[in-house]
Structures are given as structure tokens and as C-alpha cells.
Amino acid sequence: MFIGYHILIKFFKNGNLNNDYLKEQYLNCEKNSIEGDIQGIIQNIDYLKELGIDLIYLGPIFDSNTTHGYDTTNYYSIASHISSKKIEESEEIFKNFISECKKRNIKIIIDLVLNHASKNYDFSKIPKQFSPKIEPPQSPQEIKWQKLFLFWNLSDENTREFLIDVGTYWLTKFDIDGFRLDHALGIEKNFWKIFSEKMRKIKKEVILLGEIWDDAVDAEKNFELIDSFKKYSGVNLFSSLYDFFMYENIKNFFVFDKITTDEFYEIIYKSNQLNDKEFSLTYFIENHDIPRFIDICKNKENFYDAMKILFSLSGNILLEYGNEFCIKGDSNYKYFSESGRVPMKFKNKFSNEEKEVFEFTKKLINLRKENESLSKGNYEKIYSDKNTLIIKKSYKEDNCYILLAKIDTKFNENYYDIINEIEYPSSYILKKGVYILKRR
């Protein structure tokens, strides 16, 4: 289980002006990039520790020609524009980053893109024992990407060995904790079986977080995709998969009012059926490929309610950088789906509203750590009607209750609200919203 924090490096913090590129040096320079780098993250590790996260997921760190980094030009080298122009110094910076994180019990995973790479990939830097092959785009999504990317031919054994070597290199040389595996849907399950087995031989508890998402299908079809990629030939292909199914339904419940309380409970219950001792779904309300949640829900009350539900789900939680400030996206961005790629704003003094959201997020993280029923509990529906849902979560001796009220609701029992630290006596009116409760 983890409470993670995703950093899209070029948008987080510029810690070293000497590694900055000029805009024209990039094949694609996204307009909101602030030339962030690993040094900037190192400078803010204590900030992340204070927030309470226990895992950092870094966006792509490899050589690339863009600010997003998904166009890898060399899997074995760290991009100079996020570290240093000197190879040895780049590696030392990254090792220092890992060391500082480990001192604070924070795990590190990096974004690994094995389906595709830049059309400008430097084949001269591939170890001589490998001769990987490429293939034409195999899906509608890949057809859209073909101007920027080449696609690896995973049916070729030598190509598979090359990509497995890439994973081996980063796990062994830098002792990272695992990978976020981009567009895992684009690679056959038999490869993921071999890859996962190899990585687990190197590090038994390696984190393999897969992205299985098809933006051309609905939430239900995405759930079926997630389920189909969990296991293959009796092997868990990943330690976790993103739950886009839950994300879509959090929006449908809190923003668009498309599903009932009973339907929402069934979705939560259904999602949890995929979790087991060796596998936990990863839940989120923001990532770098979708708009900021506040830009969808339009008001902070809905944002807070979605965050409370997020932190009450059994599994892993992943925050997007700035999520803890209810950061807004860029309404003028070319693609709304990428409008959340905005600069992180570190200040000497935060506004009262920013402080409030930060403390709210920090409290949710602490509550999740202190109440195992929130992160690991089973679900039981205690009560529901068209406006109210009460869910009991239980893990060993720990119990809590999640109450969703679409309208102001009268209570006939005593509860203690562990978020707001308020005791509600019998016949007390709870205002519309989400509550995390303990029975008194």
C-alpha cells in the first residue's frame, strides 16, 4: 500500500538554472514548463515528507526532446535538462535524490515507456548484444502518435530482451523501488508476465504500476480491461493498476449526478473485489493526462467530498503534484485533457485558502495511516436511500463509517466525525457532504 505523489518534473521546481534549455532546443516545449529538474525536487523533499506521502512517482527521466519526456531517445541516460549536462554528475544527482528519499522512508518509482520511444532514438547507445526491431503502429492510438514515436516490435525476442534489460538496469544500478508502466495496454500480456517475473527476481517487493486505459471506451469497458490485465497464466502481471473506472464514477457521482447512491456503492464494492494480498488498485482524481478536478467540479465543496471518498478507498492513493492545493489547470491550454500541466507554485507565504487545502490533505493522509480500515477495510452497506449512503469499513478491530449525504440529513445515532473532530449526538442534522465517522 502506498500514498504516492506524481511529479511531472519540468513543471515542479527549477532547482538549477544551469541545466535549462531554451524553448527552441525542444522538439516540443509545453508552454507552462518552468524548466523543473531533479535538483528542484531534492530541495522540496522535506515539504513532501511533511505532507505525509510515502512514495514519489517521477515522470520520465530519460534523454528526450520534449518537456513531457515521453519521447525517450536513450533508455540508459538521464536527460541533461532535468539534471546535468555531464553524465556522471547526472547519475550522482539522481543517486542523491534516491538517498534523500530513502532517509525519509519515501519510495521512488519512475515512468518507464516500453511500448514506444522517440523517432529520434539513439540506436548507437543500445548495448551491442541487442538489436531491437520496430513495427508500424498497431492501434488507433498509436496511429495518432506516429509522428513523434516509433513502436517496438514485442513479438521479436531480441527486442523483449532489450526492454527487460532496461528495467534491470534501473532497478540494479540505482536501487529504485519500481516503475510506473506507461500505456501498458499497448503491450501483450505474455511480455508483461516475463518482465514482472524478471523484476521480482531482482527485487521481490518491486512496485509495478500499470496504466491500462482506453479513452475510446466507457468506464465499464475500462473496468473489464483492468480485470483482464491483472493476471495472466496464473501470474499477477502488476502489483497495481490505475483504476480509471473508479475515477470516471467519482466524476459521475459528485460532478454530473449521473448515478444513484446505490449504484455508487456497487461500483466501490465491485472495484474492491480486484484487491487482494498481492495486488491493490491505485485510485486518483487527477493525473497529467486529465484536467484538474477543481476545473471539472467547479467548486471546492465537491473537490473536498471527492478527496474524502478517494482517501477512504481500500488500495493505493496517488496525488498529482499540486493536488494538495486544489491547484487549477490552464483554461487556455490547447488540449483540455492536458490542461492540468501547470507550474507548481512554491511560495514563501501561502494564501489562507492554500493553507486550508494543504492541511486538509495532510489530515486525510494522517487519518488513513491511523485508521487501517480506510486503506485496507472491507465494505458493508449499512443504509441507503436516494439521498443518503452509509458504508461501514472494517479491518481487524478497526471500524469506520463513510456517510454520503446529497441533502442535509438527520441522524438518529451518535457518531464522531474524525475529519472535523466533531461529535454528532442523536437527532443532529448533518449538512450535505461526505463524512468519515466513528461510532460513539
Secondary structure, 3 states (H helix, E strand, C coil): CCEEEEECHHHCCCCCHHHCCCHHHCCECCCCCCCCCHHHHHCCHHHHHHHCCCEEEECCCEEECECCCCCEEEEEEECHHHCCCCHHHHHHHHHHHHHHHHHCCCEEEEEECCCEEECCCCHHHCCCCCCCCEECCCCHHHHHHCCCEEEECCCCHHHHHHHHHHHHHHHHHHCCCEEEECCHHHCCHHHHHHHHHHHHHHCCCCEEEECCCCCCCCHHHHHHHHHHHHEECCEECCCEEECHHHHHHHHHHHCCCCCCHHHHHHHHHHHHCCCECCECCEECCCCCCCCCHHHHHCCHHHHHHHHHHHCCCCCEEEEECCHHHCCCCCCCCCCHHHCCCCCCCCCCCCCHHHHHHHHHHHHHHHHHHHCHHHHHCEEEEEEECCCEEEEEEEECCEEEEEEEECCCEECCCCEEECCCCEEECCCCEECCEEEEEEEC
